[in-house]
């Protein structure tokens, strides 16, 4: 490690095939190119491809969130970290914030936290100012909600959008070609907030007038069984395909002609960005930070959350006009390529790390001088 190198402890929860997990993995993989050495600690990494895990230092501590043994595991972790303390702690998941605060206090190191979504009324967000230095929000919408819910000072929150790989940027010319059946899909964790019921009910409306269209749902989660039952009740098992066991959504996104994000509320929509990078036209709900990416009629189409008829209508609109779908896909691809790149996200995060650590190091001589 050179004199200018920094060491950062990344605290994550259970890795899932979702945008917040992808962001953490991109950081772990790319921070070394900025002379920053990451050590990633998580609760579960079974959803991370084995070859990918070898690219960075990773420690899995499954019992860190088990009440009976959590305190014991905390102390084991602290003893290990005290041998070579990190310069900074970065909490990647709000569930790890109590551990991040505790480690920061005992290691006397600053910490920052990334907020990917919106706080519920019952959610606790204790950000102490003794060692807490900055908060990263993934969109302006998430920042505004956080400031409203917590009454924190605005200058403590920095917006750094999630980024996606752009080396596979596509021109989208395969969208709605006559050489294959049209596929309308969605991808992400299968949970209530993602609005997948509305996607499937809209699919049934579309299928009545376009029986040639196939629908794809990629992802896993607590709602999977219920959603499969719904498909059966609607007698659409022959038109809806579930793809649950994947390390990423690459194959699923490439199989789609149109990507839908039917979320009831969404911090940003990283999987949507991945679809856009592949030139896929998107239909998304006006939910949270989505409109910072999708501009109606230009880089995508927007519908109101839970509006089944509107969602079905926008699907049919693109299905009946391949040229329009391809043009929207190209414009969306260009926006992602310019504003939502992984390297930009990593660079901005690395710059924030150095700013925080530099300020911390400058503070120590000043305090020592006062004492003397």
C-alpha positions as CSV (number, residue, x, y, z in Angstrom):
1,X,0.0,0.0,0.0
2,X,1.4,3.4,-1.0
3,X,1.5,6.5,1.2
4,X,-1.5,7.9,-0.7
5,X,-3.6,4.7,-0.4
6,X,-6.7,4.5,1.7
7,X,-8.3,1.5,3.2
8,X,-12.1,1.3,3.4
9,X,-14.3,-1.1,5.2
10,X,-17.5,-1.8,3.3
11,X,-20.4,-3.1,5.4
12,X,-23.1,-4.8,3.4
13,X,-26.1,-7.1,4.2
14,X,-27.2,-10.1,2.3
15,X,-26.2,-9.9,-1.4
16,X,-29.2,-10.2,-3.7
17,X,-29.6,-9.7,-7.4
18,X,-30.7,-6.1,-7.1
19,X,-29.3,-2.6,-7.7
20,X,-28.0,-1.8,-4.2
21,X,-26.0,-5.0,-4.2
22,X,-24.6,-4.3,-7.6
23,X,-23.5,-0.9,-6.5
24,X,-21.5,-2.3,-3.6
25,X,-19.9,-4.9,-5.8
26,X,-18.9,-2.3,-8.4
27,X,-17.2,-0.3,-5.6
28,X,-15.3,-3.3,-4.3
29,X,-14.1,-4.2,-7.8
30,X,-13.1,-0.7,-9.0
31,X,-11.9,1.2,-5.9
32,X,-8.4,-0.3,-6.2
33,X,-7.9,1.6,-9.5
34,X,-8.2,4.8,-7.4
35,X,-5.6,3.6,-4.9
36,X,-8.3,2.6,-2.4
37,X,-8.2,-0.8,-0.8
38,X,-11.6,-2.2,0.1
39,X,-12.4,-4.9,2.6
40,X,-16.0,-6.0,2.2
41,X,-17.9,-7.6,5.1
42,X,-21.4,-9.0,4.4
43,X,-24.0,-11.3,5.9
44,X,-24.3,-13.6,2.9
45,X,-22.6,-13.8,-0.5
46,X,-24.2,-16.9,-2.0
47,X,-25.8,-14.8,-4.7
48,X,-22.4,-13.4,-5.8
49,X,-20.8,-15.4,-8.6
50,X,-17.8,-17.4,-7.2
51,X,-15.3,-16.0,-9.7
52,X,-16.4,-12.4,-8.9
53,X,-15.8,-13.0,-5.2
54,X,-12.2,-13.6,-5.9
55,X,-11.7,-10.0,-7.2
56,X,-11.7,-8.4,-3.7
57,X,-11.2,-9.1,0.0
58,X,-14.5,-10.5,1.2
59,X,-15.5,-11.7,4.7
60,X,-18.9,-13.4,5.2
61,X,-20.2,-13.2,8.8
62,X,-23.7,-14.8,8.7
63,X,-24.3,-14.4,12.4
64,X,-23.8,-10.7,12.7
65,X,-27.5,-10.1,12.6
66,X,-28.4,-13.0,15.0
67,X,-29.4,-11.3,18.3
68,X,-28.0,-14.1,20.6
69,X,-24.5,-14.1,19.2
70,X,-24.3,-10.7,17.5
71,X,-22.4,-9.0,20.4
72,X,-19.9,-11.8,20.5
73,X,-19.3,-11.6,16.8
74,X,-19.0,-7.8,17.0
75,X,-16.1,-8.1,19.4
76,X,-14.4,-10.8,17.3
77,X,-14.6,-8.4,14.3
78,X,-13.4,-5.5,16.4
79,X,-10.3,-7.4,17.6
80,X,-9.5,-8.4,14.0
81,X,-9.9,-4.8,12.7
82,X,-7.8,-3.2,15.5
83,X,-4.7,-4.9,14.1
84,X,-4.9,-2.7,11.0
85,X,-7.9,-0.3,11.3
86,X,-9.4,1.0,8.1
87,X,-9.2,4.7,7.3
88,X,-12.9,4.9,6.7
89,X,-16.1,2.8,7.2
90,X,-18.7,2.9,4.5
91,X,-22.1,1.4,5.4
92,X,-23.7,0.1,2.3
93,X,-27.0,-1.1,3.8
94,X,-29.0,0.7,6.5
95,X,-29.4,-2.5,8.4
96,X,-25.6,-2.4,9.1
97,X,-25.7,1.2,10.4
98,X,-25.7,0.2,14.1
99,X,-22.6,-2.0,13.5
100,X,-21.0,0.8,11.5
101,X,-21.6,3.3,14.3
102,X,-20.3,0.9,16.9
103,X,-17.1,0.1,15.0
104,X,-16.5,3.7,14.2
105,X,-16.7,4.6,17.9
106,X,-14.4,1.8,19.0
107,X,-11.9,2.2,16.1
108,X,-12.1,6.0,16.2
109,X,-12.6,6.2,12.5
110,X,-15.1,8.2,10.5
111,X,-18.0,6.6,8.7
112,X,-20.4,7.4,5.9
113,X,-23.6,5.6,4.8
114,X,-25.4,5.1,1.5
115,X,-29.2,5.4,1.4
116,X,-30.8,3.6,-1.5
117,X,-34.5,3.9,-0.7
118,X,-37.1,5.7,1.4
119,X,-37.5,5.6,5.1
120,X,-40.8,4.2,6.5
121,X,-42.3,5.9,9.5
122,X,-41.2,3.0,11.7
123,X,-37.6,3.0,10.4
124,X,-34.9,4.3,12.7
125,X,-32.0,6.2,11.2
126,X,-29.6,7.2,13.9
127,X,-26.7,9.1,12.3
128,X,-24.5,10.4,15.1
129,X,-22.2,13.3,14.4
130,X,-19.3,12.1,16.6
131,X,-17.9,9.8,13.9
132,X,-20.6,10.1,11.1
133,X,-19.4,12.4,8.4
134,X,-21.5,12.1,5.2
135,X,-24.5,10.4,3.7
136,X,-24.7,9.3,0.1
137,X,-28.2,9.3,-1.5
138,X,-28.7,7.6,-4.9
139,X,-31.0,10.3,-6.2
140,X,-32.3,13.8,-5.4
141,X,-35.7,12.2,-4.5
142,X,-34.1,10.0,-1.9
143,X,-32.1,12.9,-0.5
144,X,-35.2,15.1,-0.2
145,X,-37.2,12.3,1.5
146,X,-34.3,11.6,3.9
147,X,-33.9,15.3,4.9
148,X,-37.6,15.6,5.5
149,X,-37.8,12.4,7.6
150,X,-34.7,13.0,9.7
151,X,-34.2,16.9,9.8
152,X,-30.6,16.4,9.0
153,X,-28.6,19.3,7.5
154,X,-28.7,19.3,3.7
155,X,-24.9,19.7,3.3
156,X,-24.3,16.4,4.9
157,X,-26.0,14.5,2.1
158,X,-24.3,14.0,-1.3
159,X,-26.1,12.6,-4.3
160,X,-24.1,10.1,-6.2
161,X,-26.2,8.2,-8.8
162,X,-25.7,4.5,-9.2
163,X,-23.8,3.5,-12.3
164,X,-24.0,0.5,-14.6
165,X,-21.4,-1.0,-16.9
166,X,-21.5,0.6,-20.4
167,X,-19.0,-1.7,-22.2
168,X,-21.9,-3.7,-23.6
169,X,-23.8,-0.6,-24.8
170,X,-26.2,-1.7,-27.6
171,X,-27.9,0.2,-30.4
172,X,-31.1,-1.6,-29.6
173,X,-31.7,-2.6,-33.3
174,X,-32.8,-6.1,-32.2
175,X,-35.8,-4.6,-30.4
176,X,-39.1,-5.8,-31.8
177,X,-37.5,-7.4,-34.9
178,X,-39.6,-9.7,-37.0
179,X,-37.2,-12.6,-36.4
180,X,-38.5,-13.4,-32.9
181,X,-41.6,-13.2,-30.7
182,X,-41.9,-9.9,-28.8
183,X,-40.9,-10.1,-25.1
184,X,-42.0,-7.6,-22.5
185,X,-40.2,-8.1,-19.2
186,X,-39.3,-6.9,-15.8
187,X,-36.4,-7.7,-13.4
188,X,-35.6,-7.2,-9.8
189,X,-36.4,-8.6,-6.3
190,X,-39.9,-10.1,-6.2
191,X,-41.4,-8.1,-3.4
192,X,-44.6,-6.1,-2.9
193,X,-43.0,-2.6,-3.3
194,X,-41.9,-3.5,-6.9
195,X,-45.5,-3.5,-8.1
196,X,-45.3,-6.8,-10.0
197,X,-49.0,-7.6,-9.5
198,X,-49.7,-4.6,-11.8
199,X,-47.2,-5.7,-14.4
200,X,-48.8,-9.2,-14.6
201,X,-52.4,-7.8,-14.7
202,X,-51.4,-5.4,-17.4
203,X,-49.8,-8.3,-19.3
204,X,-53.2,-10.1,-19.3
205,X,-54.8,-7.1,-20.9
206,X,-52.0,-7.0,-23.6
207,X,-52.3,-10.7,-24.2
208,X,-56.0,-10.4,-25.2
209,X,-55.1,-8.3,-28.2
210,X,-51.5,-9.5,-28.8
211,X,-51.5,-13.3,-28.1
212,X,-48.0,-13.5,-29.7
213,X,-46.3,-11.5,-26.9
214,X,-44.3,-13.3,-24.2
215,X,-43.7,-11.9,-20.7
216,X,-40.7,-12.4,-18.6
217,X,-40.2,-11.9,-14.8
218,X,-36.6,-12.2,-13.7
219,X,-35.6,-12.3,-10.0
220,X,-36.3,-14.0,-6.7
221,X,-37.9,-12.9,-3.5
222,X,-40.7,-13.4,-0.9
223,X,-43.5,-12.7,-3.5
224,X,-42.5,-15.4,-6.0
225,X,-45.0,-18.1,-4.9
226,X,-47.9,-15.6,-4.8
227,X,-47.0,-14.2,-8.2
228,X,-46.8,-17.6,-9.7
229,X,-50.2,-18.4,-8.3
230,X,-51.6,-15.2,-9.8
231,X,-50.3,-16.2,-13.2
232,X,-52.0,-19.6,-12.9
233,X,-55.3,-17.9,-11.8
234,X,-55.1,-15.7,-14.9
235,X,-54.4,-18.7,-17.1
236,X,-51.2,-17.2,-18.4
237,X,-48.7,-19.9,-17.5
238,X,-47.9,-20.4,-21.2
239,X,-47.1,-16.7,-21.8
240,X,-45.3,-15.7,-18.5
241,X,-41.8,-17.1,-17.8
242,X,-40.1,-16.7,-14.4
243,X,-36.3,-16.7,-14.2
244,X,-35.4,-16.8,-10.5
245,X,-32.0,-18.4,-10.0
246,X,-29.4,-16.1,-11.6
247,X,-26.3,-14.3,-10.5
248,X,-27.2,-11.3,-12.6
249,X,-29.9,-10.2,-15.1
250,X,-27.8,-10.0,-18.2
251,X,-29.4,-12.9,-20.1
252,X,-32.9,-11.8,-19.1
253,X,-32.4,-8.2,-20.1
254,X,-31.0,-9.2,-23.5
255,X,-34.0,-11.4,-24.1
256,X,-36.4,-8.5,-23.6
257,X,-37.7,-6.1,-26.2
258,X,-39.3,-3.8,-23.7
259,X,-38.4,-3.3,-20.0
260,X,-41.0,-2.4,-17.4
261,X,-40.4,-0.9,-14.0
262,X,-43.8,-1.0,-12.2
263,X,-42.5,-0.1,-8.8
264,X,-44.7,1.7,-6.3
265,X,-41.7,3.7,-5.1
266,X,-38.2,3.6,-6.4
267,X,-35.0,5.3,-5.3
268,X,-33.5,5.3,-8.8
269,X,-33.8,2.0,-10.7
270,X,-30.4,0.5,-11.4
271,X,-31.7,-2.6,-13.2
272,X,-33.7,-0.2,-15.4
273,X,-30.4,1.6,-16.2
274,X,-28.9,-1.7,-17.2
275,X,-31.8,-2.3,-19.6
276,X,-31.4,1.2,-21.0
277,X,-27.7,0.6,-21.6
278,X,-28.7,-2.3,-23.8
279,X,-30.9,0.0,-25.9
280,X,-34.2,-1.4,-24.5
281,X,-37.1,1.1,-24.3
282,X,-38.4,1.3,-20.8
283,X,-41.9,1.9,-19.3
284,X,-41.6,3.1,-15.7
285,X,-43.8,4.5,-13.0
286,X,-43.6,8.1,-11.8
287,X,-42.1,6.8,-8.5
288,X,-39.4,8.5,-6.6
289,X,-36.1,9.0,-8.4
290,X,-37.2,7.4,-11.7
291,X,-37.9,10.8,-13.4
292,X,-34.3,11.8,-12.9
293,X,-33.6,9.3,-15.7
294,X,-36.7,8.8,-17.7
295,X,-38.2,11.7,-19.6
296,X,-41.6,11.0,-21.1
297,X,-41.6,10.2,-24.7
298,X,-37.8,10.8,-25.0
299,X,-35.8,8.3,-22.9
300,X,-38.8,6.2,-21.9
301,X,-42.5,6.2,-21.2
302,X,-44.0,7.0,-17.7
303,X,-47.2,5.8,-16.1
304,X,-48.7,6.3,-12.7
305,X,-48.0,3.7,-10.0
306,X,-50.6,0.9,-9.9
307,X,-52.4,2.1,-13.1
308,X,-52.9,-1.2,-14.8
309,X,-54.8,0.1,-17.8
310,X,-52.2,2.9,-18.5
311,X,-49.3,0.4,-18.2
312,X,-51.0,-2.0,-20.6
313,X,-51.7,0.9,-23.0
314,X,-48.0,1.9,-23.1
315,X,-46.9,-1.7,-23.7
316,X,-49.3,-1.8,-26.7
317,X,-48.1,1.6,-27.9
318,X,-44.5,0.3,-28.2
319,X,-45.4,-3.1,-29.5
320,X,-47.3,-1.5,-32.3
321,X,-44.5,0.9,-33.2
322,X,-41.1,-0.7,-33.3
323,X,-39.4,2.3,-34.8
324,X,-40.5,4.5,-31.9
325,X,-39.4,1.8,-29.4
326,X,-36.0,1.6,-31.0
327,X,-35.6,5.4,-31.0
328,X,-36.6,5.6,-27.3
329,X,-34.1,2.8,-26.6
330,X,-31.3,4.7,-28.4
331,X,-32.0,7.9,-26.5
332,X,-32.1,6.0,-23.2
333,X,-28.8,4.3,-24.0
334,X,-27.2,7.7,-24.7
335,X,-28.4,9.1,-21.3
336,X,-27.0,6.1,-19.4
337,X,-23.7,6.3,-21.3
338,X,-23.3,9.9,-20.4
339,X,-24.7,10.2,-16.9
340,X,-24.9,6.8,-15.2
341,X,-21.6,5.1,-15.7
342,X,-19.9,2.8,-13.1
343,X,-16.6,4.7,-13.4
344,X,-18.3,8.0,-12.7
345,X,-20.0,6.6,-9.6
346,X,-16.8,5.0,-8.3
347,X,-14.7,8.2,-9.0
348,X,-17.2,10.4,-7.1
349,X,-17.3,8.0,-4.2
350,X,-13.5,7.8,-4.1
351,X,-13.3,11.6,-4.1
352,X,-15.7,11.8,-1.2
353,X,-13.6,9.2,0.7
354,X,-10.5,11.3,0.3
355,X,-12.3,14.5,1.3
356,X,-13.5,12.9,4.5
357,X,-10.2,11.2,5.4
358,X,-8.2,14.3,4.6
359,X,-10.4,16.5,6.8
360,X,-10.1,13.9,9.6
361,X,-6.3,13.9,9.4
362,X,-6.1,17.7,9.4
363,X,-8.2,17.8,12.5
364,X,-5.9,15.6,14.6
365,X,-2.9,18.0,14.6
366,X,-5.2,20.9,15.3
367,X,-6.7,19.2,18.3
368,X,-3.2,18.2,19.5
369,X,-2.1,21.8,19.2
370,X,-4.9,23.0,21.3
371,X,-4.1,20.4,24.0
372,X,-0.5,21.4,24.0
